Amino acid sequence: MISVDAPTGGVTLTRELPIPREAILRVSKLDIRRRFRAMGKEAILDAIIGSSPEAMKDWADATEIASDDPLVVAMLPELEKAGLTPLEIESLWE
């Protein structure tokens, strides 16, 4: 947040303005599935989605997944344990 001072008749008002975030990468669920499949890792995606009722609901409700989504963040350790390299993980959301 940045502060912008707006002097008004001897009184200074401060208003917080959001700083624009960097662009978040968004990928369709179908593209994510096809990328996992192309790497021969589709079973990992299915296991992660099936790992909790919340993950299953989130996956079912979403049309696309953002790279900063909690589902993605929760996926990262599982992807690393499954042997995906950082480059392979990054390529899922390019």
Buried (B, 14 or more C-beta within 10 A) or exposed (E): EEEEEEEEEEEEEEEEEEEEEEEEBBBEBEBBBEBBEEBEBBEBBEEBBEBEEEBEEBBEEBEEBBBEBEBBEBBEEBBEEBEBEEEBBEEBBE
